[in-house]
Amino acid sequence: MGFEAEDHYARLAATYNGNWSHSPDYVAWMSGQVCDRLQIRPGDRVVDVGAGTGLFLSMLGGAVTADNPVVCVDPSRPMLDQLPDDPRLAPLQATAEQVASREVRLPYEQIDAVLIKEAIHHVADVPATVRGLADLLAPGGRFLVVTLPPLLEYPLFEAALERFAKRQPEPEGIAEDMADAGLRTDLSYAEFPVRVEREHYLGLVGRQWMSVLSTFSESEIADGLEEIRRRHPEDVLEFTDRFALVFGTKPGG
Ligand SMILES: C[S@@+](CC[C@H](N)C(=O)[O-])C[C@H]1O[C@@H](n2cnc3c(N)ncnc32)[C@H](O)[C@@H]1O
């Protein structure tokens, strides 16, 4: 199955979780943001679209059992292969578009909660995909898209920040797509203060850990690393990680 950034995730899969191992606080914080909004209840049918390695699924706690596993949708087999071996997680190799269009069927006729975390930027037709997934929601169902806004405050090199901004969908547009699909919609932002050793961060950039970085050549990355070193002589980098949380609920229920 070919999809945008396929090679990027195949290369990254084995080290993906390690990128965050320095920051268990961040993983717990993000899991809390998701949990607070999706309000998963026992028996809920949950789908995580672009689930990747399932790093943020620890938040589901006792609400999910092997009888109602979270369907972890992702087109990348190497990423899905990193999912913990847990009967409460059901991997499904597919794109968001394929699930939204019913080309690939979920094990549930209707769902109570759908999460797309840091994967919507890989979706080609966002309005149609949001609508297709919203149509799968049962009355009272919740839909959460967690995404970086186009303008980042990361200490990256300028060309990477610019290219990222061009490729990233606007959160307001995603909120409109949800509203057009009949959901009550709320857009909010959440910020996490990051402190990271410069050398660790340069290592991440060198390994092209963000998919936008995989669009630069080796020599462009080398130049980019030089630019970051010049601009940030400090040993510890401090910046704000800011996320848009686009939340929709289906009336009824
Ligand atoms: C940045 S990772 C996010 C993974 C996980 N949600 C997380 O937050 O850790 C993006 C994921 O989106 C997946 N992806 C790429 N194209 C996709 C598509 N068209 N539909 C659904 N997922 C896609 C990638 O394979 C990758 O696992």
PDBQT file of the ligand as one rigid body, heavy atoms in Angstrom, charges set to zero:
ROOT
HETATM    1  C1  LIG A 301       3.390  11.339  13.554  1.00  0.00    +0.000 C 
HETATM    2  S1  LIG A 301       2.743   9.702  13.458  1.00  0.00    +0.000 S 
HETATM    3  C2  LIG A 301       1.545   9.779  14.785  1.00  0.00    +0.000 C 
HETATM    4  C3  LIG A 301       1.328   8.435  15.419  1.00  0.00    +0.000 C 
HETATM    5  C4  LIG A 301       0.477   8.457  16.693  1.00  0.00    +0.000 C 
HETATM    6  N1  LIG A 301      -0.876   8.928  16.423  1.00  0.00    +0.000 N 
HETATM    7  C5  LIG A 301       1.145   9.332  17.735  1.00  0.00    +0.000 C 
HETATM    8  O1  LIG A 301       0.623  10.413  18.012  1.00  0.00    +0.000 OA
HETATM    9  O2  LIG A 301       2.179   8.923  18.256  1.00  0.00    +0.000 OA
HETATM   10  C6  LIG A 301       1.725   9.751  11.997  1.00  0.00    +0.000 C 
HETATM   11  C7  LIG A 301       1.117   8.388  11.652  1.00  0.00    +0.000 C 
HETATM   12  O3  LIG A 301       0.190   8.613  10.573  1.00  0.00    +0.000 OA
HETATM   13  C8  LIG A 301       0.270   7.491   9.727  1.00  0.00    +0.000 C 
HETATM   14  N2  LIG A 301      -0.308   7.845   8.408  1.00  0.00    +0.000 N 
HETATM   15  C9  LIG A 301       0.318   8.280   7.294  1.00  0.00    +0.000 A 
HETATM   16  N3  LIG A 301      -0.570   8.474   6.296  1.00  0.00    +0.000 NA
HETATM   17  C10 LIG A 301      -1.795   8.164   6.811  1.00  0.00    +0.000 A 
HETATM   18  C11 LIG A 301      -3.113   8.148   6.276  1.00  0.00    +0.000 A 
HETATM   19  N4  LIG A 301      -3.366   8.525   5.017  1.00  0.00    +0.000 N 
HETATM   20  N5  LIG A 301      -4.124   7.742   7.074  1.00  0.00    +0.000 NA
HETATM   21  C12 LIG A 301      -3.888   7.388   8.366  1.00  0.00    +0.000 A 
HETATM   22  N6  LIG A 301      -2.663   7.383   8.924  1.00  0.00    +0.000 NA
HETATM   23  C13 LIG A 301      -1.622   7.767   8.158  1.00  0.00    +0.000 A 
HETATM   24  C14 LIG A 301       1.751   7.152   9.700  1.00  0.00    +0.000 C 
HETATM   25  O4  LIG A 301       1.990   5.839   9.236  1.00  0.00    +0.000 OA
HETATM   26  C15 LIG A 301       2.136   7.366  11.161  1.00  0.00    +0.000 C 
HETATM   27  O5  LIG A 301       2.037   6.189  11.907  1.00  0.00    +0.000 OA
ENDROOT
TORSDOF 0
